[in-house]
Amino acid sequence: MFVYSCHRVEVVTIEGVGNRLIGYHPVQTRLAQMNGTQCGYCLPGMVMTMLVLAACNNILERMKPVREENPSSSWADLFRIIYERDISLVSYVASDPGRDAIQYNVYGCACTEIEVDMLTGDFQLRRVDIVEDVGERLNPAIDIGQIEGAFVMGIGYWLHERIVRNPETGEILTNRSWTYKPPGARDIPVDFRVSFLQKQQLPAGLIGSKTVGEPVMFVSISAIFALRNAINSSREDAGLPHSFVRLGGSIQKEDILLLSGTHFSQFQL
């Protein structure tokens, strides 16, 4: 299968995305009209790899008679015979949702330990443990990298990256690194442990493997739960009555400081 053309492709960044106040971008309108949905990076990779395998199987099926007739021939001799018989080694495969659909569940869990400075609202993830079901591991090193990266993206959503708009115009105000703070190197957990579910009998997906990136973003919510426990502890130390602390994405350091129950009168010498 050959990807031979990317003609007239348009990429729209967040700066070009519209809203109700200023109007929607044509790409947004088209996606809505066609009932489009977001697809993560794992999904296109999974589909493309499935199509590549299907194309390879088509080619192998065409080669099968020649290989059976010449079991002792070298690979080069086989291709010479295939060429002389004018057997095509080009395969075009299109995706068929009814045929190619694969449904499976990805199981995982995470435990997060957070340390919070209630004077400033600053925090650090001291330790994170993640266990995930990845099916049959094709490349464990890649799986670990995907899991770690997805978790850090998740804590960016929950603990760092807040988008603020002008309420009158819809203009994005957090449009630069001075106001929009994605996770940096110091935001990665100090002790980061990733393990796979062992001896499980749930293979699925591509050659028994499962997607590993997007599911971990869900378990990154454990950072918010850990933060809530830390804030509750601070409020208890401040003598405040117990109440449910409402947190959402993205929580900022100033929010943590205001919720902690800390008062300037507690810091007099």
C-alpha positions in Angstrom: 0.0 0.0 0.0 1.4 3.4 -1.0 0.6 6.7 0.5 1.4 8.8 -2.6 -0.4 12.1 -2.2 -1.1 14.8 0.4 -2.5 17.3 -2.1 -4.6 20.2 -0.7 -4.2 19.3 2.9 -5.1 22.0 5.5 -3.9 22.1 9.1 -5.8 24.3 11.5 -4.2 25.2 14.8 -6.0 26.4 17.9 -5.4 30.0 17.0 -7.6 29.5 13.9 -10.4 27.7 15.6 -13.6 29.7 16.0 -16.4 29.8 18.5 -20.0 30.9 18.9 -19.1 34.6 19.3 -16.8 35.1 16.3 -18.0 32.3 14.1 -16.7 28.8 13.4 -13.9 27.8 11.1 -15.1 25.9 7.9 -13.3 22.8 9.1 -15.3 22.9 12.4 -18.5 23.3 10.5 -17.7 20.5 8.1 -16.8 18.1 11.0 -20.1 18.9 12.7 -22.1 18.4 9.6 -20.5 15.0 8.9 -20.8 13.9 12.6 -17.1 13.8 12.8 -15.3 12.8 16.0 -11.8 13.3 17.4 -9.4 10.5 16.8 -6.2 10.0 18.9 -2.8 9.2 17.5 -3.1 5.5 18.3 -6.2 5.0 16.2 -4.8 6.1 12.8 -1.6 4.1 13.5 -3.6 1.0 14.3 -5.7 1.3 11.2 -2.8 2.0 8.9 -0.8 -0.9 10.3 -3.8 -3.2 9.8 -4.0 -2.1 6.2 -0.3 -2.7 5.7 -0.7 -6.2 7.0 -3.7 -6.8 4.8 -1.7 -5.6 1.7 1.3 -7.8 2.6 -1.1 -10.8 3.0 -2.4 -10.1 -0.5 1.1 -10.1 -1.9 2.0 -13.3 -0.1 -1.1 -15.0 -1.4 -0.1 -14.1 -5.0 3.4 -15.4 -4.3 2.2 -18.7 -2.7 2.0 -20.8 -6.0 5.6 -19.8 -6.9 6.9 -20.5 -3.5 5.2 -24.0 -3.4 6.6 -24.8 -6.9 10.1 -23.7 -5.9 10.5 -24.5 -2.2 14.4 -24.5 -2.2 14.8 -21.2 -4.3 16.3 -18.2 -2.8 14.3 -15.0 -2.2 16.0 -13.3 -5.2 15.2 -16.3 -7.5 11.6 -16.3 -6.3 11.2 -12.6 -7.2 12.9 -13.3 -10.6 10.3 -15.9 -11.4 7.5 -13.7 -10.1 8.7 -10.9 -12.4 8.9 -13.2 -15.4 5.3 -14.4 -14.7 4.2 -10.7 -14.5 2.7 -11.2 -11.0 1.9 -7.8 -9.4 3.6 -7.1 -6.1 1.6 -3.9 -5.6 -1.4 -4.1 -3.3 -4.0 -1.5 -2.7 -6.2 -1.9 0.3 -9.1 0.2 1.6 -10.5 0.2 5.1 -13.9 -1.4 5.6 -15.4 -0.5 9.0 -17.7 -3.6 8.9 -14.7 -5.9 8.3 -11.9 -4.2 10.1 -13.6 -3.0 13.3 -11.9 -4.3 16.4 -13.5 -3.8 19.8 -11.7 -4.4 23.1 -11.3 -2.8 26.5 -8.1 -1.5 28.0 -7.7 -1.9 31.7 -5.4 0.1 33.9 -5.0 1.9 37.2 -2.6 4.5 38.7 -1.6 5.7 42.2 -0.2 9.2 42.6 1.7 10.8 45.5 1.9 14.6 45.5 3.7 17.1 47.7 2.1 20.6 48.0 3.5 23.8 49.4 0.4 25.5 50.9 2.2 28.8 51.1 2.6 29.2 47.4 0.3 26.5 45.8 3.4 24.9 44.2 3.4 21.1 44.0 5.5 18.2 42.9 4.5 14.7 41.9 6.7 12.6 44.2 5.8 9.2 42.9 3.4 7.6 40.3 2.7 3.9 39.8 0.8 2.8 36.7 -0.3 -0.7 35.8 -1.9 -1.2 32.3 -3.2 -4.0 30.2 -1.5 -3.7 26.8 -2.3 -7.1 25.4 0.6 -8.8 23.7 3.6 -6.5 24.0 5.1 -5.9 20.5 7.7 -3.5 21.8 7.7 -2.9 25.6 10.1 0.1 25.4 7.6 1.9 23.1 4.7 1.0 25.3 6.4 2.4 28.4 7.2 5.6 26.5 3.6 6.0 25.3 2.3 5.4 28.8 4.7 7.9 30.5 4.0 10.5 27.8 0.3 10.1 28.0 0.3 10.5 31.8 2.3 13.7 31.6 -0.1 15.0 29.0 -2.9 14.1 31.3 -1.4 16.0 34.3 -1.0 19.0 31.9 -4.8 18.9 31.4 -5.6 18.6 35.1 -2.9 20.7 36.7 -1.4 23.1 34.2 -3.0 24.0 30.9 -5.9 26.4 31.4 -7.4 28.2 28.4 -8.8 31.6 29.3 -11.0 33.5 26.8 -12.2 37.1 26.6 -15.9 36.7 27.6 -17.0 39.4 25.1 -15.0 38.5 22.0 -14.0 34.9 22.6 -10.4 35.7 22.0 -7.9 33.3 23.6 -6.0 35.2 26.3 -3.6 32.4 27.2 -2.0 32.4 23.8 1.7 32.4 24.8 4.1 30.5 27.0 3.9 33.3 29.6 0.3 32.6 30.3 -0.2 29.0 29.0 1.9 26.5 30.9 2.2 23.0 29.4 4.1 20.5 31.6 7.9 20.8 31.6 10.7 18.5 32.6 10.3 19.4 36.3 6.7 18.3 36.2 7.5 14.7 35.4 7.0 12.5 38.5 10.2 12.1 40.5 9.7 8.4 40.9 7.8 7.1 37.8 7.0 3.4 37.7 5.2 1.6 34.9 4.3 -2.1 34.7 2.2 -4.2 32.5 -0.6 -6.6 33.5 1.0 -10.0 33.6 -0.3 -13.4 32.5 -3.6 -11.9 31.3 -5.7 -13.7 28.7 -7.2 -10.7 27.0 -5.2 -10.3 23.7 -6.9 -8.1 21.1 -6.3 -5.5 18.5 -3.3 -5.7 16.1 -1.4 -9.0 16.5 -2.9 -9.3 20.0 -1.7 -5.9 21.1 -3.8 -3.0 22.4 -3.5 0.8 22.2 -1.6 2.2 25.2 -1.5 6.0 24.8 -4.9 7.5 25.2 -6.2 5.2 28.0 -3.5 6.4 30.4 -4.7 10.0 30.1 -7.8 8.9 32.0 -5.9 7.5 35.0 -4.0 10.8 35.2 -7.0 12.0 37.1 -5.4 10.3 40.1 -3.3 13.5 40.4 -6.4 15.5 41.2 -7.5 13.0 43.8 -4.1 13.1 45.5 -4.2 16.9 45.4 -7.7 17.0 47.0 -6.4 14.8 49.8 -3.5 17.2 50.4 -5.8 20.2 50.4 -8.2 18.5 52.8 -5.3 17.8 55.1 -4.2 21.5 55.0 -7.8 22.7 55.7 -8.0 20.4 58.7 -4.7 21.8 60.0 -6.1 25.3 59.5 -9.1 24.4 61.7 -11.7 24.6 58.9 -14.7 22.2 59.0 -14.7 19.3 56.6 -16.3 20.0 53.3 -16.0 18.7 49.8 -13.4 20.5 47.8 -14.4 20.9 44.2 -11.5 20.6 41.7 -11.6 20.5 38.0 -9.3 20.9 35.0 -7.2 22.8 35.0 -6.5 23.6 38.6 -3.9 26.4 39.1 -1.5 27.2 41.9 -3.5 30.2 42.9 -6.6 28.0 43.2 -4.7 25.6 45.5 -3.6 28.5 47.7 -7.1 29.8 48.0 -8.6 26.4 48.8 -5.9 25.4 51.3 -7.4 27.4 54.1 -4.1 29.2 54.7 -4.4 32.7 56.2 -1.7 35.3 56.7 -2.4 35.5 60.4 -1.0 32.0 60.8 2.5 33.1 59.7 3.2 35.8 62.3 6.4 35.3 64.4 
